[in-house]
Amino acid sequence: MRNALRMRPDRIIIGEVRGGEAFDMLQAMNTGHDGSMSTIHANTTRDALTRVENMVQMGNMGLPSRAIRTQIVGAVDLIVQVERQRDGTRRVTQVTDVCGLEGEVVILNDIFLYEIEGETTEGKLIGHYRSSRSRPSFHQRLVYFGLDRAWTAALEELEQ
């Protein structure tokens, strides 16, 4: 990781995080490399944050929870939940904005959720995406990079 950062990469992509290396991931993502990403197994987007915090603590860094949460909030803009559903399909089921820290609590805003409405006679799940339509905490960065219109268009398309 250290050598990769010395090369001044445009992006940092870290495979599945499963243990104490979560601290290294957060450190790398907090070095100003926009577009960094990683994967983690968790039941929900909120559980993903709890798992990252627990994994950093597994690294025995001795950091207090507040310091770890501050690192997480500084590093992570979005959490995308992909789920394998009972009909065997994999689907993005939740996208959550990591808004900030209020006291000891990480504030999250679900940008959209997939809601199951039923299923076909063949057992295929039917549903739709519900969007919160609230402005994400990273809206200014979308504007800066010229992506605000694309963001709005993508949300509108999901709702159709």
N, CA, C and O of each residue as an XYZ file, in Angstrom:
640
protein
N       0.832     -1.190      0.000
C       0.000      0.000      0.000
C       0.879      1.256      0.000
O       0.627      2.202     -0.748
N       1.894      1.251      0.834
C       2.769      2.415      0.922
C       3.419      2.721     -0.427
O       3.473      3.876     -0.848
N       3.911      1.678     -1.101
C       4.541      1.868     -2.406
C       3.541      2.363     -3.443
O       3.878      3.194     -4.286
N       2.314      1.855     -3.382
C       1.279      2.298     -4.322
C       1.003      3.791     -4.147
O       0.838      4.506     -5.136
N       0.950      4.266     -2.912
C       0.679      5.679     -2.658
C       1.818      6.571     -3.145
O       1.583      7.705     -3.561
N       3.042      6.069     -3.095
C       4.180      6.848     -3.570
C       4.117      7.091     -5.080
O       4.727      8.033     -5.586
N       3.382      6.243     -5.792
C       3.260      6.382     -7.246
C       2.198      7.405     -7.646
O       1.935      7.588     -8.835
N       1.596      8.061     -6.681
C       0.563      9.070     -6.902
C      -0.561      8.560     -7.823
O      -0.793      9.129     -8.890
N      -1.244      7.510     -7.419
C      -2.306      6.946     -8.274
C      -3.519      7.870     -8.353
O      -3.784      8.656     -7.444
N      -4.247      7.756     -9.462
C      -5.505      8.487     -9.603
C      -6.611      7.815     -8.794
O      -7.495      8.489     -8.263
N      -6.562      6.522     -8.703
C      -7.572      5.748     -7.986
C      -6.888      4.697     -7.124
O      -5.793      4.233     -7.441
N      -7.547      4.328     -6.032
C      -7.089      3.223     -5.202
C      -8.242      2.240     -5.099
O      -9.325      2.589     -4.628
N      -8.009      1.016     -5.538
C      -9.034     -0.022     -5.464
C      -8.451     -1.168     -4.656
O      -7.430     -1.752     -5.019
N      -9.120     -1.478     -3.553
C      -8.662     -2.520     -2.648
C      -9.713     -3.622     -2.656
O     -10.902     -3.363     -2.472
N      -9.264     -4.846     -2.871
C     -10.186     -5.984     -2.868
C     -10.847     -6.148     -1.519
O     -10.815     -5.242     -0.686
N     -11.431     -7.272     -1.312
C     -12.176     -7.529     -0.083
C     -11.350     -7.269      1.170
O     -10.228     -7.756      1.308
N     -11.924     -6.500      2.070
C     -11.308     -6.193      3.359
C     -11.930     -7.127      4.384
O     -13.152     -7.213      4.506
N     -11.061     -7.836      5.128
C     -11.564     -8.850      6.054
C     -10.982     -8.744      7.456
O     -11.398     -9.480      8.351
N     -10.025     -7.838      7.663
C      -9.385     -7.800      8.976
C      -8.721     -6.467      9.242
O      -9.222     -5.416      8.843
N      -7.596     -6.521      9.915
C      -6.873     -5.333     10.333
C      -6.431     -4.437      9.200
O      -6.118     -3.268      9.425
N      -6.397     -4.969      7.959
C      -6.026     -4.128      6.810
C      -7.056     -3.035      6.535
O      -6.818     -2.158      5.704
N      -8.193     -3.078      7.221
C      -9.202     -2.018      7.078
C      -8.607     -0.665      7.457
O      -8.972      0.356      6.873
N      -7.701     -0.648      8.422
C      -7.049      0.601      8.813
C      -6.223      1.151      7.648
O      -6.275      2.346      7.357
N      -5.465      0.282      6.985
C      -4.669      0.698      5.827
C      -5.573      1.229      4.709
O      -5.239      2.207      4.040
N      -6.716      0.574      4.518
C      -7.667      1.022      3.511
C      -8.142      2.437      3.819
O      -8.152      3.295      2.937
N      -8.537      2.686      5.071
C      -9.014      4.016      5.455
C      -7.917      5.060      5.304
O      -8.166      6.165      4.823
N      -6.712      4.709      5.712
C      -5.590      5.628      5.578
C      -5.369      5.992      4.109
O      -5.181      7.164      3.780
N      -5.391      5.005      3.241
C      -5.175      5.252      1.811
C      -6.294      6.109      1.233
O      -6.038      7.020      0.446
N      -7.520      5.823      1.617
C      -8.663      6.562      1.081
C      -8.712      7.990      1.608
O      -9.351      8.848      1.000
N      -8.053      8.256      2.719
C      -8.032      9.600      3.281
C      -6.829     10.418      2.813
O      -6.461     11.403      3.453
N      -6.218     10.015      1.706
C      -5.069     10.753      1.185
C      -5.426     11.575     -0.045
O      -4.537     12.015     -0.774
N      -6.728     11.790     -0.287
C      -7.143     12.657     -1.382
C      -7.278     11.971     -2.728
O      -7.282     12.645     -3.757
N      -7.388     10.654     -2.752
C      -7.554      9.928     -4.010
C      -9.039      9.707     -4.269
O      -9.608      8.699     -3.849
N      -9.663     10.657     -4.964
C     -11.092     10.537     -5.268
C     -11.337      9.301     -6.125
O     -10.555      8.987     -7.022
N     -12.418      8.616     -5.842
C     -12.786      7.457     -6.639
C     -12.246      6.155     -6.099
O     -12.360      5.125     -6.763
N     -11.663      6.167     -4.918
C     -11.178      4.937     -4.321
C     -12.354      4.058     -3.930
O     -13.444      4.549     -3.636
N     -12.116      2.737     -3.930
C     -13.195      1.841     -3.510
C     -12.642      0.531     -2.989
O     -11.494      0.162     -3.236
N     -13.508     -0.158     -2.256
C     -13.161     -1.444     -1.679
C     -14.447     -2.233     -1.497
O     -15.543     -1.688     -1.624
N     -14.309     -3.519     -1.199
C     -15.480     -4.346     -0.924
C     -15.383     -4.909      0.482
O     -14.299     -5.082      1.039
N     -16.556     -5.190      1.036
C     -16.667     -5.766      2.376
C     -17.996     -6.526      2.413
O     -18.965     -6.134      1.763
N     -18.025     -7.593      3.164
C     -19.268     -8.349      3.319
C     -20.002     -7.846      4.552
O     -19.434     -7.772      5.641
N     -21.280     -7.501      4.365
C     -22.120     -7.042      5.469
C     -23.588     -7.218      5.082
O     -23.918     -7.320      3.900
N     -24.452     -7.251      6.072
C     -25.881     -7.445      5.829
C     -26.577     -6.190      5.318
O     -27.498     -6.273      4.506
N     -26.138     -5.030      5.792
C     -26.739     -3.758      5.402
C     -25.630     -2.726      5.268
O     -24.478     -2.990      5.615
N     -25.980     -1.558      4.767
C     -24.981     -0.503      4.642
C     -24.513     -0.039      6.023
O     -23.328      0.239      6.204
N     -25.408      0.049      6.982
C     -25.000      0.435      8.346
C     -24.093     -0.635      8.949
O     -23.107     -0.310      9.611
N     -24.417     -1.897      8.725
C     -23.569     -2.985      9.230
C     -22.176     -2.930      8.610
O     -21.201     -3.318      9.253
N     -22.068     -2.456      7.379
C     -20.757     -2.340      6.731
C     -19.861     -1.387      7.523
O     -18.677     -1.663      7.718
N     -20.419     -0.275      7.976
C     -19.638      0.672      8.775
C     -19.189      0.056     10.096
O     -18.048      0.239     10.521
N     -20.086     -0.666     10.733
C     -19.758     -1.330     11.993
C     -18.663     -2.360     11.774
O     -17.752     -2.482     12.593
N     -18.745     -3.106     10.672
C     -17.711     -4.107     10.375
C     -16.360     -3.460     10.144
O     -15.345     -3.957     10.631
N     -16.330     -2.337      9.395
C     -15.057     -1.654      9.166
C     -14.464     -1.211     10.503
O     -13.277     -1.406     10.762
N     -15.298     -0.617     11.340
C     -14.823     -0.170     12.658
C     -14.264     -1.342     13.460
O     -13.197     -1.227     14.064
N     -14.974     -2.466     13.469
C     -14.510     -3.644     14.203
C     -13.211     -4.195     13.626
O     -12.334     -4.634     14.370
N     -13.088     -4.174     12.307
C     -11.871     -4.692     11.680
C     -10.664     -3.804     11.976
O      -9.557     -4.307     12.167
N     -10.873     -2.489     12.016
C      -9.774     -1.601     12.395
C      -9.335     -1.925     13.816
O      -8.138     -1.952     14.103
N     -10.283     -2.167     14.700
C      -9.952     -2.511     16.082
C      -9.226     -3.857     16.171
O      -8.434     -4.073     17.087
N      -9.496     -4.765     15.217
C      -8.791     -6.055     15.186
C      -7.299     -5.853     14.929
O      -6.481     -6.681     15.329
N      -6.944     -4.753     14.262
C      -5.551     -4.460     13.976
C      -4.784     -3.981     15.188
O      -3.598     -3.668     15.085
N      -5.442     -3.916     16.339
C      -4.805     -3.520     17.604
C      -4.069     -2.191     17.515
O      -2.967     -2.056     18.047
N      -4.660     -1.222     16.857
C      -4.053      0.104     16.770
C      -4.309      0.913     18.040
O      -3.639      1.914     18.292
N      -5.275      0.476     18.830
C      -5.588      1.179     20.062
C      -6.327      2.488     19.839
O      -6.361      3.343     20.725
N      -6.922      2.652     18.656
C      -7.650      3.885     18.359
C      -9.024      3.872     19.019
O      -9.686      2.834     19.044
N      -9.460      5.009     19.553
C     -10.826      5.072     20.100
C     -11.854      5.021     18.964
O     -11.563      5.388     17.826
N     -13.042      4.565     19.297
C     -14.107      4.428     18.295
C     -14.365      5.733     17.559
O     -14.574      5.729     16.346
N     -14.354      6.840     18.273
C     -14.618      8.144     17.635
C     -13.576      8.446     16.550
O     -13.929      8.955     15.486
N     -12.327      8.145     16.800
C     -11.271      8.388     15.813
C     -11.476      7.508     14.582
O     -11.272      7.953     13.452
N     -11.876      6.268     14.805
C     -12.124      5.358     13.684
C     -13.302      5.849     12.865
O     -13.239      5.869     11.636
N     -14.384      6.249     13.538
C     -15.567      6.745     12.820
C     -15.241      8.017     12.043
O     -15.745      8.211     10.936
N     -14.418      8.870     12.602
C     -14.007     10.084     11.893
C     -13.244      9.722     10.626
O     -13.448     10.339      9.581
N     -12.366      8.722     10.712
C     -11.637      8.241      9.528
C     -12.609      7.696      8.487
O     -12.465      7.982      7.298
N     -13.595      6.917      8.921
C     -14.572      6.330      8.006
C     -15.349      7.427      7.296
O     -15.484      7.401      6.073
N     -15.863      8.394      8.057
C     -16.658      9.483      7.481
C     -15.825     10.313      6.507
O     -16.341     10.783      5.493
N     -14.552     10.495      6.806
C     -13.680     11.239      5.909
C     -13.351     10.486      4.636
O     -13.080     11.099      3.603
N     -13.371      9.160      4.697
C     -12.952      8.343      3.559
C     -14.096      7.891      2.673
O     -13.906      7.718      1.469
N     -15.268      7.697      3.231
C     -16.357      7.029      2.507
C     -17.479      8.019      2.199
O     -18.003      8.680      3.096
N     -17.840      8.111      0.914
C     -18.987      8.924      0.495
C     -20.236      8.065      0.336
O     -21.323      8.437      0.780
N     -20.064      6.919     -0.300
C     -21.196      6.049     -0.635
C     -20.926      4.612     -0.222
O     -19.791      4.136     -0.257
N     -21.989      3.941      0.166
C     -21.941      2.495      0.380
C     -22.983      1.888     -0.547
O     -24.151      2.278     -0.524
N     -22.556      0.940     -1.356
C     -23.450      0.267     -2.297
C     -23.636     -1.163     -1.821
O     -22.669     -1.919     -1.720
N     -24.867     -1.535     -1.531
C     -25.194     -2.884     -1.065
C     -25.667     -3.716     -2.244
O     -26.651     -3.369     -2.896
N     -24.971     -4.813     -2.521
C     -25.375     -5.767     -3.558
C     -25.783     -7.035     -2.839
O     -25.079     -7.517     -1.951
N     -26.930     -7.570     -3.234
C     -27.463     -8.735     -2.526
C     -27.848     -9.825     -3.516
O     -28.406     -9.550     -4.579
N     -27.542    -11.060     -3.154
C     -28.051    -12.178     -3.940
C     -29.404    -12.525     -3.335
O     -29.504    -12.890     -2.163
N     -30.431    -12.404     -4.149
C     -31.781    -12.571     -3.630
C     -32.257    -14.010     -3.785
O     -31.600    -14.829     -4.428
N     -33.382    -14.299     -3.202
C     -33.833    -15.694     -3.129
C     -34.125    -16.308     -4.492
O     -34.160    -17.532     -4.618
N     -34.337    -15.473     -5.527
C     -34.542    -16.019     -6.871
C     -33.219    -16.235     -7.607
O     -33.211    -16.610     -8.779
N     -32.096    -15.996     -6.911
C     -30.779    -16.244     -7.481
C     -30.142    -15.053     -8.180
O     -28.969    -15.115     -8.546
N     -30.885    -13.971     -8.374
C     -30.309    -12.797     -9.036
C     -29.533    -11.951     -8.036
O     -29.849    -11.908     -6.847
N     -28.514    -11.285     -8.551
C     -27.784    -10.297     -7.747
C     -28.276     -8.928     -8.170
O     -28.422     -8.638     -9.357
N     -28.527     -8.096     -7.179
C     -29.119     -6.793     -7.476
C     -28.584     -5.770     -6.477
O     -28.366     -6.082     -5.306
N     -28.378     -4.551     -6.954
C     -28.084     -3.450     -6.040
C     -29.379     -3.182     -5.282
O     -30.403     -2.864     -5.886
N     -29.330     -3.312     -3.964
C     -30.545     -3.159     -3.166
C     -30.572     -1.885     -2.337
O     -31.622     -1.475     -1.844
N     -29.397     -1.257     -2.187
C     -29.352     -0.056     -1.354
C     -28.100      0.741     -1.709
O     -27.017      0.180     -1.871
N     -28.265      2.046     -1.827
C     -27.130      2.958     -1.963
C     -27.308      4.017     -0.886
O     -28.339      4.687     -0.817
N     -26.294      4.157     -0.053
C     -26.391      5.017      1.122
C     -25.277      6.058      1.127
O     -24.111      5.740      0.893
N     -25.649      7.288      1.394
C     -24.740      8.423      1.520
C     -24.238      8.479      2.964
O     -25.034      8.468      3.902
N     -22.917      8.540      3.139
C     -22.337      8.716      4.467
C     -22.209     10.223      4.666
O     -21.298     10.851      4.128
N     -23.127     10.799      5.444
C     -23.275     12.256      5.543
C     -22.314     12.915      6.525
O     -21.859     14.035      6.287
N     -22.007     12.248      7.602
C     -21.141     12.874      8.605
C     -21.259     12.180      9.938
O     -21.804     11.082     10.053
N     -20.740     12.843     10.928
C     -20.717     12.300     12.277
C     -21.412     13.294     13.197
O     -21.078     14.479     13.207
N     -22.368     12.816     13.960
C     -23.068     13.651     14.930
C     -22.894     12.996     16.292
O     -23.530     11.989     16.601
N     -22.034     13.578     17.087
C     -21.680     12.941     18.356
C     -20.902     11.674     18.063
O     -19.839     11.722     17.443
N     -21.424     10.547     18.505
C     -20.778      9.244     18.261
C     -21.431      8.477     17.117
O     -21.012      7.365     16.795
N     -22.465      9.069     16.496
C     -23.264      8.355     15.504
C     -22.929      8.826     14.095
O     -22.901     10.025     13.816
N     -22.673      7.856     13.202
C     -22.468      8.172     11.794
C     -23.846      8.391     11.172
O     -24.724      7.533     11.266
N     -24.023      9.547     10.537
C     -25.299      9.893      9.915
C     -25.310      9.355      8.489
O     -24.413      9.641      7.696
N     -26.344      8.569      8.176
C     -26.492      7.966      6.855
C     -27.792      8.437      6.224
O     -28.765      8.730      6.919
N     -27.794      8.506      4.906
C     -29.001      8.839      4.157
C     -29.114      7.849      3.008
O     -28.254      7.812      2.127
N     -30.172      7.050      3.016
C     -30.388      6.117      1.908
C     -30.789      6.897      0.663
O     -31.833      7.549      0.627
N     -29.944      6.816     -0.349
C     -30.237      7.502     -1.612
C     -31.308      6.734     -2.357
O     -32.250      7.325     -2.885
N     -31.168      5.416     -2.402
C     -32.265      4.614     -2.899
C     -32.235      3.214     -2.314
O     -31.196      2.711     -1.885
N     -33.414      2.601     -2.313
C     -33.619      1.241     -1.813
C     -34.412      0.466     -2.853
O     -35.277      1.021     -3.530
N     -34.111     -0.812     -2.972
C     -34.915     -1.673     -3.836
C     -36.001     -2.300     -2.984
O     -35.715     -2.923     -1.961
N     -37.246     -2.136     -3.403
C     -38.374     -2.681     -2.655
C     -39.025     -3.794     -3.459
O     -39.444     -3.593     -4.599
N     -39.105     -4.963     -2.854
C     -39.730     -6.119     -3.512
C     -41.239     -5.981     -3.401
O     -41.781     -5.756     -2.319
N     -41.914     -6.122     -4.556
C     -43.374     -5.993     -4.582
C     -44.071     -7.331     -4.706
O     -45.238     -7.464     -4.336
N     -43.367     -8.320     -5.222
C     -43.978     -9.632     -5.417
C     -43.058    -10.489     -6.261
O     -41.853    -10.255     -6.344
N     -43.669    -11.502     -6.891
C     -42.873    -12.342     -7.760
C     -43.731    -12.908     -8.878
O     -44.956    -12.978     -8.773
N     -43.062    -13.309     -9.949
C     -43.763    -13.891    -11.092
C     -44.127    -15.332    -10.757
O     -43.709    -15.866     -9.729
N     -44.907    -15.953    -11.631
C     -45.282    -17.353    -11.414
C     -44.061    -18.271    -11.483
O     -44.082    -19.385    -10.959
N     -42.985    -17.789    -12.142
C     -41.744    -18.566    -12.217
C     -40.838    -18.333    -10.999
O     -39.762    -18.924    -10.915
N     -41.255    -17.490    -10.067
C     -40.479    -17.237     -8.868
C     -39.493    -16.093     -8.977
O     -38.689    -15.885     -8.068
N     -39.537    -15.346    -10.071
C     -38.640    -14.192    -10.263
C     -39.201    -13.009     -9.473
O     -40.384    -12.686     -9.580
N     -38.338    -12.364     -8.677
C     -38.782    -11.235     -7.860
C     -39.069    -10.013     -8.718
O     -38.375     -9.748     -9.699
N     -40.094     -9.280     -8.336
C     -40.475     -8.045     -9.006
C     -40.389     -6.929     -7.972
O     -40.809     -7.099     -6.827
N     -39.851     -5.802     -8.375
C     -39.762     -4.690     -7.450
C     -39.433     -3.396     -8.156
O     -39.404     -3.330     -9.385
N     -39.186     -2.373     -7.371
C     -38.821     -1.071     -7.931
C     -37.863     -0.371     -6.959
O     -37.750     -0.735     -5.789
N     -37.184      0.641     -7.489
C     -36.281      1.440     -6.669
C     -37.019      2.667     -6.159
O     -37.701      3.364     -6.911
N     -36.866      2.915     -4.861
C     -37.440      4.105     -4.241
C     -36.288      5.040     -3.880
O     -35.343      4.649     -3.196
N     -36.385      6.268     -4.348
C     -35.323      7.245     -4.125
C     -35.753      8.258     -3.079
O     -36.925      8.625     -2.993
N     -34.778      8.709     -2.277
C     -35.092      9.719     -1.267
C     -35.173     11.108     -1.885
O     -35.811     11.998     -1.323
N     -34.530     11.304     -3.046
C     -34.503     12.569     -3.784
C     -33.863     13.710     -2.991
O     -33.914     14.859     -3.430
N     -33.270     13.423     -1.851
C     -32.589     14.478     -1.114
C     -31.191     14.676     -1.707
O     -30.614     13.750     -2.279
N     -30.670     15.855     -1.570
C     -29.351     16.185     -2.101
C     -28.286     15.444     -1.288
O     -28.271     15.538     -0.061
N     -27.398     14.710     -1.961
C     -26.366     13.983     -1.212
C     -25.358     14.941     -0.584
O     -25.193     16.071     -1.041
N     -24.698     14.485      0.448
C     -23.724     15.320      1.151
C     -22.543     15.696      0.257
O     -21.848     16.674      0.534
N     -22.311     14.937     -0.804
C     -21.188     15.195     -1.710
C     -21.632     15.948     -2.971
O     -20.944     15.914     -3.991
N     -22.775     16.621     -2.899
C     -23.318     17.327     -4.067
C     -22.335     18.346     -4.653
O     -22.195     18.441     -5.872
N     -21.661     19.100     -3.797
C     -20.709     20.102     -4.298
C     -19.605     19.458     -5.130
O     -19.146     20.045     -6.111
N     -19.177     18.263     -4.748
C     -18.163     17.560     -5.532
C     -18.726     17.090     -6.864
O     -18.013     17.079     -7.867
N     -20.012     16.696     -6.887
C     -20.649     16.349     -8.162
C     -20.635     17.548     -9.099
O     -20.339     17.418    -10.286
N     -20.958     18.714     -8.556
C     -20.952     19.946     -9.352
C     -19.534     20.243     -9.840
O     -19.332     20.549    -11.016
N     -18.568     20.156     -8.954
C     -17.175     20.442     -9.289
C     -16.690     19.585    -10.456
O     -16.000     20.073    -11.351
N     -17.058     18.302    -10.438
C     -16.614     17.397    -11.491
C     -17.571     17.366    -12.690
O     -17.365     16.601    -13.633
N     -18.616     18.198    -12.651
C     -19.563     18.265    -13.764
C     -20.472     17.055    -13.867
O     -20.928     16.708    -14.956
N     -20.738     16.408    -12.735
C     -21.538     15.182    -12.735
C     -22.928     15.351    -12.131
O     -23.671     14.377    -12.020
N     -23.287     16.560    -11.742
C     -24.568     16.764    -11.066
C     -25.761     16.425    -11.959
O     -26.728     15.825    -11.490
N     -25.706     16.798    -13.232
C     -26.822     16.479    -14.149
C     -26.924     14.979    -14.393
O     -28.021     14.423    -14.446
N     -25.769     14.327    -14.542
C     -25.766     12.876    -14.746
C     -26.334     12.167    -13.518
O     -27.060     11.182    -13.653
N     -26.009     12.660    -12.322
C     -26.529     12.093    -11.074
C     -28.049     12.187    -11.042
O     -28.731     11.205    -10.749
N     -28.579     13.369    -11.344
C     -30.017     13.574    -11.344
C     -30.699     12.682    -12.376
O     -31.734     12.079    -12.092
N     -30.125     12.599    -13.564
C     -30.689     11.761    -14.624
C     -30.699     10.293    -14.222
O     -31.666      9.583    -14.500
N     -29.643      9.831    -13.575
C     -29.574      8.439    -13.138
C     -30.653      8.136    -12.096
O     -31.277      7.075    -12.139
N     -30.872      9.054    -11.169
C     -31.906      8.844    -10.159
C     -33.292      8.822    -10.799
O     -34.141      8.012    -10.428
N     -33.516      9.719    -11.764
C     -34.819      9.736    -12.448
C     -35.058      8.449    -13.217
O     -36.175      7.934    -13.245
N     -34.014      7.932    -13.836
C     -34.139      6.692    -14.596
C     -34.446      5.509    -13.683
O     -35.203      4.615    -14.060
N     -33.865      5.501    -12.490
C     -34.144      4.421    -11.538
C     -35.604      4.380    -11.128
O     -36.166      3.307    -10.908
N     -36.199      5.523    -11.030
C     -37.587      5.595    -10.559
C     -38.605      5.208    -11.630
O     -39.782      5.008    -11.330
N     -38.154      5.104    -12.862
C     -39.104      4.757    -13.937
C     -39.320      3.279    -14.066
O     -40.088      2.840    -14.923
